[in-house]
Amino acid sequence: MSRKEQILQLLEGSPTDAFLRFALAKEWEQEGNDPAALNIYRSLVNDQPNYVGTYYHLGKTLERMERPQEAWKIYSRGIEITRQLGEQHAMRELAGARLELGDEEDFT
């Protein structure tokens, strides 16, 4: 049984588990299925906004899909959440990813 199949099986018993959902999105990414990963990441930031690792990966997925303005907004939203939670490391990663996209004037 593949890792993705194992995750899907575990999700049957725990469909709202953030870690399992995130892991499934990563499996979709590895298979090159960004639209499937995108759907999971979007649902995670909506359902469990404090699962801070999602913002970075959602932003990177959007970048790969050539949607930089959406990525900018996701990074910004993640920065706000991580600031509120005191998650300094995650906040720095998001700020760096956002900076790589360009200046604020490019996206507002």
Residue pairs with C-beta under 8 A, 6 or more apart in sequence:
1 9
3 27
4 24
4 27
4 28
4 31
7 20
7 23
7 24
7 27
8 24
10 17
10 20
11 17
11 20
11 21
11 24
14 20
16 47
16 48
18 44
18 48
18 51
18 54
21 40
21 43
21 44
22 40
22 41
22 44
22 51
22 53
22 54
22 57
24 40
25 36
25 37
25 40
25 41
25 44
25 57
26 37
26 57
28 34
28 36
28 37
28 40
29 37
29 57
29 61
34 61
34 64
34 65
35 65
37 57
37 61
38 58
38 61
38 62
38 65
41 54
41 57
41 58
41 61
42 58
44 51
44 54
44 58
45 51
45 54
45 55
45 58
45 74
45 77
45 78
48 54
49 81
50 81
50 85
52 78
52 81
52 82
52 85
52 87
52 90
53 90
54 78
55 74
55 75
55 77
55 78
55 81
55 82
55 90
55 94
56 75
56 78
56 90
56 93
56 94
56 97
58 71
58 74
59 71
59 72
59 74
59 75
59 78
59 94
59 97
59 98
60 71
60 97
62 68
62 70
62 71
62 74
63 71
63 101
68 101
68 102
68 107
69 107
71 97
71 101
72 98
72 101
72 102
72 106
72 107
73 107
75 94
75 95
75 97
75 98
75 101
76 98
78 90
78 91
78 94
79 91
79 94
79 95
79 98
81 87
82 88
82 90
82 91
82 94
83 91
101 107
